[in-house]
Amino acid sequence: MYQLLIGLELGSLLLLVLTAWIAGTKASHLAYSGTYEQLRRKTGKLMNWTAILTVLAAAAITPIAVMTRTFDPIYWNDRLYLHAPLCALPVIFIWMLSFPKLWKLRKATTGKSGALTEAGLNAEAARPGLILPFQATALGSLTAFYFCFAAPVPFRWLEAVIPLAVLLAATILLWMKHGRRRRTAIRTGQAPVLRHWSIRALQNVGVIGAIGVAVFLLITAAAQTSRLPDRIDMTAGEADYGGGTPLTHDHGGGHAAHAAVQTAAAPSVPVTSLSGPRMEEPDRRITLTAEKKIVTLSSGKQVEAWTYNGQAPGPELRLKKSELAEITLVNKDIDMGVTVHWHGLDVPNAEDGVAGATQDAVMPGETHTYRFRAEQVGTFWYHSHQESKEAVQKGLFGALVVEDDTPQAEAEKDITVITHLWEGTFAIGSTDTLQRTSIAPGTPVRLRLINTDDWVRQAYTLIGASFKVAAIDGTDLHEPGILEDTKLVLTTGGRYDITFVMPDKPVYLKVGEGKSFGLLMSPDGNGSIPASPKQAAEFDPLHYGTPAPVPFGADSKFDRSFTMILDNKLGFFDSRFESLYTINGAVFPNTPMFMVREGELIKTTIVNRGMVDHPMHLHGHHMLVLSRNGERASGSPWWSDTLDVMPGDTYEVAFLANNPGLWMDHCHNLVHAASGMTMHLMYEGVTTPFAVGRETNNHPE
């Protein structure tokens, strides 16, 4: 509904701008009428235009009125206090000032014909009070349209001052222009004369040229201002203390609008000291070699991939709970550098694999060793967090599974389904054709679904067997219920584990909305794809399963409460003009830094005012979903590390600050993150020796 309302407002505003511009031009030309019939006809048409503008203004304001009844103020403050008045007030002035004058002119010309001999009528038609409201409607709706793409978020009047000042200046200049023309008509006793088209064309060229120069200078200044510093310390930023006590923040760089205030001294903790066990003998030693390879999909299609160990996806890593893993990354020939980030696994900060925050990028010929204990059982994945948008797209990722260290009572068929888009072709792993496997009837089956793709909310539908969603983002659900004819929609970076018992007939995991891409399971590995359900409800975790004890909840007392407002606007990022995806109205490095102290209980409200979904991924922690759109979670505790926030959604989540470090919190649509939709969670006293920017090799997004 939110997207529909925004679309209706945008469409109505655009039509209002165009029609008001036409009506304003006609109103301005009214004084040039040469006959009574011409003046009468034009006044009648302007009356009709008044009705059209009123309808369009109402159409633009109605979605805002609906929003005020159905959404929180954070969604509509700017629209109610800026958009609505900018549309409504000029139209009200048309009815109050222009319409009575039009009615008077129409009456004065009724029953008369021939050349217009009363110069006073032309002077009346030239009144600024008649013309300007039409033109102000065009200017006001244009300003409102601008604010749709450059919203002052969070809403502050100060950020709206410059566009409103430009609108006021343009209105005053038009009033002066029309007033001067009317005074000339009164003084000479003659009707205003429309200048030759060539003169008007030259005037228009001059005005457009002047506006063009001004716009060019503004754009050039904005592009230069947006250029990122050559070196950025990731601990620099505008500190947000979430309403709690200010904390020590040893920031660097000073590039943000407001640097954090230093408080009482606290021990300085470099991220390099927040590592896994260094001296103990590891239980697993693994080497991942990043290298370029030509990868052949099952259809025969070949793609130029970046791989771990020569395969794409990289090798599936399976660890036992509490095992100490030592994983050595070798960069053979990836020119831009690589790292390994353990997505969803809450490792010590130094092992998180983020270039410029917890380590330097590993360049060709270099190595880096990660050591951590796998303390969480579940489904995770790993990928490079150096130029991650391109790295993941090209194949630097793989599945990571942590198994329970106690033997299972019954053997389970465990299948990882990691989906990816390879140069326009969807595949499960590297299989872009129908995948078949044989499973004996009665066998418990676990499918681990992992979605790796930007901009893809991947759909999975299990056909031929009832099933349960056993885990979300690596955390088991409590007493999950049986599902049938249910579509699972998984955001990028997210994971679902689903379980079922294999029947004596084929079972099909359909991936996407097509009919023949997926995994076909049957007793003998053969059989045909079962028919899809005519309707499949979308799975909703908010009320799924049954409640279980949690360390905190919606009624807990929180030490700090943060608000994260997601939106989009047009603007410059590092001198490039593009559609920006913002957090609290800003892009990196001017996004806020949430400051916490170890042991604190943190609540975050995530609001998506934008037009697209944002899978928000917090490193190093799992968030407990408390509510969505004011409705409390009532099923199994829903823990997430990659939460899909749809347009118009408001989530309340909470986590315990129990993993000290400097942690990224960003949209996992990596194209959004690469355009600045990233921020950091910062623990008191933590520092980093690493930096990002052109002077370094580190470019995490």
NUNUPA-633438 format. One record per residue (C-alpha): residue in three letters; x, y, z. Coordinates in steps of 0.5 Angstrom, whole numbers, plus 500, padded with zeros to 3 digits. Layout:
BEGIN
AlaXYZ...
//
This chain:
BEGIN
Met500500500Tyr506505502Gln509504495Leu502505492Leu501512496Ile508514494Gly507513486Leu500516486Glu503522490Leu509522485Gly504521479Ser499527481Leu505532482Leu508531476Leu501532472Leu500538477Val507541475Leu505540467Thr498542467Ala500548472Trp505550467Ile500550461Ala495554465Gly500559468Thr502561461Lys495562458Ala494566464Ser500570463His498571455Leu491573457Ala492580457Tyr494580450Ser487578447Gly485582441Thr478581441Tyr472581446Glu471573444Gln478572445Leu478574452Arg471571454Arg474564451Lys480565454Thr477566461Gly473561460Lys478556459Leu482558465Met476557469Asn476550467Trp484549468Thr482552475Ala478546476Ile483541473Leu488544478Thr484543484Val483536482Leu490534481Ala492538487Ala487534491Ala490527488Ala497529490Ile494531497Thr490525498Pro495520499Ile499524504Ala492524508Val491517508Met499516510Thr497520516Arg492515518Thr495509517Phe503510518Asp507513523Pro509521523Ile516519521Tyr513517514Trp509523512Asn512529517Asp515532511Arg510531506Leu504534510Tyr508540512Leu512541505His508537500Ala501539502Pro502546503Leu506547496Cys500544492Ala494547496Leu496554498Pro497556491Val490553488Ile487556494Phe490563492Ile487561485Trp480561488Met481567492Leu484571487Ser484569480Phe477566479Pro473572482Lys477576477Leu476571471Trp469571473Lys469579472Leu472579466Arg468574463Lys462578465Ala465584462Thr466581455Thr459577455Gly455580449Lys460584446Ser464582440Gly469585435Ala476588437Leu477590444Thr476597445Glu477597453Ala484598455Gly482597462Leu480590461Asn487588458Ala490592464Glu485587469Ala487581465Ala494583467Arg493583474Pro499580478Gly493577483Leu490574477Ile496571473Leu501569479Pro497564483Phe497559477Gln504560476Ala505559483Thr502553483Ala507550478Leu513553482Gly510550488Ser508543485Leu515543482Thr518544489Ala514539492Phe516534486Tyr524536488Phe522534495Cys520527493Phe527526491Ala531530496Ala527529502Pro529533509Val530526513Pro530526519Phe525532518Arg528539520Trp526546517Leu533548516Glu534543511Ala528546507Val530553507Ile534554501Pro529550496Leu523555499Ala527561499Val528560491Leu521559491Leu520565494Ala525569490Ala522566483Thr515568486Ile517575488Leu520576481Leu514574477Trp510579481Met514584480Lys514583472His507582472Gly506589476Arg511592471Arg507590465Arg500592468Arg503599470Thr505600463Ala498598460Ile495603465Arg500609464Thr499608456Gly492606456Gln494601451Ala493593451Pro500590452Val503588446Leu506581445Arg513582442His515578436Trp517571437Ser524572435Ile525577441Arg521572446Ala526567443Leu532570445Gln529572452Asn527565453Val534563451Gly537568456Val533566462Ile534559460Gly542560459Ala542564466Ile539558469Gly543553466Val549557468Ala547557475Val545550475Phe551548472Leu555551478Leu551548483Ile552541480Thr559542480Ala560545487Ala555539489Ala560534486Gln566537489Thr563537496Ser561529495Arg568527493Leu570522498Pro577524502Asp583520500Arg583517506Ile578515511Asp578513518Met573508519Thr572510527Ala570517524Gly563519524Glu557523527Ala556519534Asp549517536Tyr549515543Gly542513543Gly539517548Gly545514553Thr551517556Pro556519551Leu562515551Thr569515549His570515542Asp577516539His575518532Gly580519526Gly579523520Gly574529522His571528515Ala564528518Ala560534519His560533527Ala565529530Ala564525536Val565529543Gln571526547Thr569524554Ala572521560Ala578516558Ala577509557Pro582504555Ser584504548Val582497545Pro585496538Val581491533Thr587487532Ser587485539Leu580483539Ser582476535Gly580469536Pro585464540Arg592465537Met596460540Glu592454541Glu592448536Pro587449531Asp582443530Arg581445523Arg586448518Ile583450511Thr586454505Leu582458501Thr586461495Ala582466491Glu584466483Lys581467477Lys578461473Ile573460467Val567456470Thr562452466Leu555451468Ser551445468Ser548448461Gly555449458Lys555456459Gln562459461Val563465466Glu569469467Ala569468475Trp573470481Thr573463485Tyr576460492Asn580454490Gly578454483Gln571453484Ala565457484Pro561457489Gly567456493Pro568450497Glu562448502Leu566449509Arg563445515Leu565445522Lys563442528Lys561447534Ser566449538Glu572447534Leu577452533Ala578453525Glu584456522Ile583459515Thr588461511Leu587466505Val591466499Asn590471494Lys593468487Asp591474482Ile585478484Asp588485483Met583489487Gly584484493Val580480497Thr578478504Val573473507His567475511Trp563470515His556472514Gly552471520Leu557468524Asp559472530Val566471530Pro571476534Asn572483531Ala579482528Glu576476524Asp570479521Gly574480514Val572487513Ala577491509Gly579498512Ala575496518Thr578490521Gln584488516Asp587490510Ala585487504Val589481501Met593483495Pro596479490Gly601474493Glu599476500Thr596471505His592473511Thr590468517Tyr583467520Arg582464527Phe576463531Arg571458534Ala565456531Glu560457537Gln553458533Val550452530Gly547453523Thr547455516Phe552461514Trp556463508Tyr562467507His564472502Ser569477500His568484503Gln573488499Glu570491493Ser564486495Lys559488490Glu563486484Ala567480488Val560477490Gln557478483Lys563474480Gly563468485Leu568470491Phe563466496Gly561459499Ala557456504Leu559455511Val555450516Val556449523Glu554442525Asp552440532Asp558436536Thr553431538Pro551425534Gln544425530Ala539420532Glu537419525Ala541420519Glu539426515Lys540428508Asp543435508Ile543439502Thr545446501Val541450496Ile546456495Thr543461489His546466485Leu546470478Trp551468474Glu552473468Gly544473467Thr543466469Phe540463475Ala543457478Ile544453484Gly551453486Ser554452478Thr547448476Asp543452472Thr539446469Leu534442473Gln538438479Arg536431481Thr537427487Ser535421489Ile533420497Ala530414500Pro523414502Gly522416510Thr529420510Pro529426514Val531432509Arg534439511Leu535444505Arg539450507Leu537455503Ile542461502Asn540467497Thr547471495Asp544476490Asp543483489Trp536486488Val533479488Arg528477493Gln529470491Ala522465492Tyr523458494Thr516453494Leu517446496Ile512442492Gly510435494Ala511434501Ser509438508Phe515442511Lys517446517Val522452517Ala527450522Ala531456522Ile532463520Asp539466519Gly543460523Thr538460529Asp533454530Leu526456531His522453537Glu516448535Pro515450528Gly509449525Ile507444519Leu507448512Glu504447505Asp503451499Thr507456502Lys512460498Leu519462502Val521469500Leu529470502Thr532477502Thr539477499Gly544475504Gly539471508Arg538464510Tyr532459511Asp533451513Ile527447511Thr526440514Phe521435511Val521427511Met521424504Pro515421501Asp515415496Lys514420491Pro517426487Val518433491Tyr520439488Leu524445490Lys522450485Val526456485Gly524463483Glu517464479Gly519459473Lys517452472Ser523448471Phe529451475Gly530448482Leu531441485Leu527435484Met528429489Ser525423488Pro526415491Asp530413484Gly532420482Asn527420476Gly520422475Ser517428473Ile516435476Pro509435480Ala504441479Ser505447483Pro500450487Lys495455484Gln496459490Ala501459495Ala501464501Glu508467503Phe511465509Asp511470515Pro516469521Leu512474525His507469528Tyr510462526Gly512457531Thr511458539Pro514462544Ala520460548Pro524464553Val529470551Pro534474555Phe530480553Gly524482550Ala519488548Asp518490555Ser525490557Lys529496559Phe534498554Asp540502555Arg540505548Ser535506543Phe537508536Thr533510530Met535508523Ile531511517Leu532508510Asp530512504Asn533514497Lys534521494Leu538523488Gly545526489Phe552526488Phe556520492Asp564521490Ser563526485Arg558521481Phe550523480Glu546517482Ser540515486Leu542515493Tyr540510499Thr541514505Ile541512513Asn538518517Gly538522511Ala546521509Val551517506Phe557514508Pro562517511Asn556522514Thr552516516Pro551516524Met555511528Phe551508534Met556508540Val555502545Arg558500551Glu560492552Gly554489556Glu549494554Leu542492552Ile540496545Lys534497541Thr534500534Thr528502530Ile528501523Val524505518Asn524504511Arg521511507Gly524509501Met521505495Val525499495Asp527493500His533494504Pro536487507Met540490513His546486515Leu549487522His556484523Gly558481529His551480532His544477532Met538482532Leu531479536Val525482532Leu521485537Ser515488532Arg513490525Asn509496524Gly507496531Glu505488531Arg509484536Ala512478534Ser508472538Gly511466535Ser518463536Pro523468538Trp526471531Trp533472531Ser536475524Asp542478522Thr540480515Leu533483516Asp529485510Val525491511Met520493506Pro518500504Gly513502509Asp515497514Thr518499521Tyr521494525Glu523494532Val529490534Ala534489540Phe541486541Leu546485547Ala552489546Asn556483547Asn562482542Pro566489542Gly569492536Leu568496530Trp562493526Met559494519Asp551495519His549496512Cys544494506His546487503Asn544490497Leu551491495Val550496490His546500495Ala552499500Ala557501495Ser553508494Gly554509501Met548506505Thr553503510Met554505517His558502524Leu556500530Met562502535Tyr564500542Glu567504547Gly574505546Val575501540Thr580504535Thr583501528Pro589502525Phe586501518Ala583506513Val579506507Gly580511501Arg584512495Glu590512498Thr589505501Asn588499498Asn581498502His574498499Pro570494503Glu564495499
//
